[in-house]
Amino acid sequence: MRDANVLGVDLNAGHLAAAVLDPAGNPVGEPVTIDVQTAG
């Protein structure tokens, strides 16, 4: 098992979703959504 937090990022249509996860895979704090343009 890891002994440090990690950043999980998911690219979706129109936005990125990101969350910090503890070594057990549980979210730490609130997830963040960032709007992005994924097509020209």
Secondary structure, DSSP 8 states (H G I E B T S, - for coil): --SS-EEEEEEETTEEEEEEE-TTS-EEEEEEEEE-----
